[in-house]
Amino acid sequence: MPFLLRFREHWVRPALFFGNNPISLAGGAVTTASGVIMIGYWVMELFGRPNDNPYLGIIFYLILPALFVLGLVLIPIGVYIRRKALLIAGKIPATYPKVDLNDRIFRHGLDIVLVATIVNLMIVSVASYRGASYMDSPQFCGQSCHVMHPEYTAYKISPHSHVDCVDCHIGSGAESYFAAKVDGSKQLFEVALHRYPTPIPSPVQNLRPARIICEGCHTPARFVGEKLLVKSSFADDEQNSETQTVLVLHLGGLDGLSHLTGIHGVHLGHIEYIATDTSRTSIPWVQRRNADGSDTVYAASALNGRMPQGDRRVMDCIDCHNRAAHTFVTAEEAINRAMADGAINATLPWIHKEGLTLLKASYSSQAEASAQIPAQLEAFYRTSDPAVLSAQADLVNKAGKELALLYSQNVFPGMKVTWGTHPNHIGHMSYPGCFRCHDGDHTAKDGTAIPQDCAVCHNLLAVDESKPKVLSDLGIQ
C-alpha cells in the first residue's frame, strides 16, 4: 500500500472522525484565539511602543502561550476520550468515513490543516523564546512581584542599572538556568502562600562567585590607580553649615612591577574569613596567604583559641561591594547627597535638621510618607518662619518632594526595610565595613594584629573643613 494511501486510511480518516468532539473542537478554538491575540500583540510591539506594564507581559508572554499549548494538548485528549468511549460502547466503525483526496474542498481543508500545524509550531517556538526572555528581564524580576520592590527600586538608581538581573543572579548555561527556575518556582509558592521573608535576606547565599559575575566586566587585579573622593556634610544649625572631607583612595591592584598595592592588591584572592552572622558583619577569624606560601591566622580575642562556626569564604569583590546593584543609604547620607547636588536647596533655614527628622519619622506606608513629609515640612516653615514660606514656597515644595523621594528609595515598611536594614560594607563611616577585620582585636599567635594603617587604603587631604583649600588648588571649588 503506498505511503500516502496508508497515511490517509490509518491517520487522516480516524483523526477526522475521532476529532469531531467537543473537547478537541474547544482545544482548537482556544489555540486559534490565543495564537491570533499573541501575533497581534507581537505586531503591535514591532510597529509601536512596547508597553512597560509587567502584568501585560505576564499575560502575553506567559499566560497566552500556556493557553495556546493547552489548546493543542486538548485536541489529542479529546480524540483519545472519544475513541475510548466508542471502543467501550462497541461503536468503532469498521470503515471510517471516506476521505476523498479528489475532492477539491477536502484537499484545501488538508492544506489548511498542514499550514496551521506549521504556523502553530512557529508560534510555540517564538512564544517559548519570548516567554523565557521576558522571565529573564529586569521588568519581570522587579515589577511583577511586589516582594522585590525594594531591590528593584535600588537597582534602577544604581550604577549597574544597565546590567540585566540574570547576568549576576543566573548566568549562562543550562544548569544555571534550570537551577534558577527551580529556585524561582519555590519563591513563587512562598509569595502565593505569604511565606516569604521580610526583608529579603542579604547577601544572596547561592550567588555565583565574583570571578564569574564581577570580573566579566571589571578586572580588579589590574592596576587602577588613585581616585579622588569628595564628601559633603551639612550641620543641623540654621545655616546648614557645609563641610567637606577630601580623600584619595588607593584602589591599587597589580602595578607595572607586579606588586600588589592598594585596596584591591592587599585584599583580593589571598584572604579567607569566617563570618558568624548572615550579613557577614561579624568576622572573628581571618586567614591570610603570605607571599612565601605560608598562612597567618588572625583571631578575635573573644574566641579564646576556639574555631568559630560560620560561613568560610575566600574574600572577593562581593565581600566589600556587597550592595553594588542594590544600595540603600542612611538617612544622613541621603539628605547630604541631595543637598550637595542642589536637589534640596541648602539656603533654606534648618532644612537639614528638619529634613532628617522627617526622614526618620515612622510612617505606615510609602504613600503616607509621600503625603506627610511635604505637608509637615510646609507646616514647619508656616509655624517657625512664615517669611521663608512666603518668599521661597517653590523651594520648600521642591524640598518636600525630594525628601519624599529619598524616603521612597530607601524605606519600604511593607517589607520591613528601613534606614540601616541592609549594611553596606564599603568604607567604615555608617557601618563597621573595614573595621570588621581592621579593628585592632584580630591578632596572630605571634602577637601581631591585622594592621590599622589607614594610608594603605586612603590619604585624608581634608576632614570636615569648610571650603577646603585643596579643592581650590585643584580647581574644583
Protein Blocks (a to p, Z undefined) as FASTA:
>chain_A
ZZklmmmmmmmmmmmmmmmcfklmmmmmmmmmmmmmmmmmmmmmmmmccdfbfklmmmmm
mmmmmmmmmmmmmmmmmmmmmmmmmmmnopacfbdcdddfklmklmmmmmmmmmmmmmmm
mmmmmmmmmmmmmmmpmklmmmmpmklmmmmmmmmmmmklmpcfklmmnogcjklmmmmm
mmmmmmmmmmmnopaccddddddfkbccfklmmmmmbcfkbcfbjaddddddddfbfnop
acdddddddfbpadfkopaehjklmmgopaccddfbfnlmaccbccdddfkopacddddf
klnopacddddddddfklmmmmlmlcccdfklmmmmmmmnomacfkbghklmmmmmmmmp
ccfbfklmmmmmmmmmmmmmmmmmmmlmmmmmmmmmmmmmmmmmmmmmmpcfknopaehk
lccfehjllmnklmmmmnopaccfkopacdfbfklmoccfbghiahifklmmnopZZ
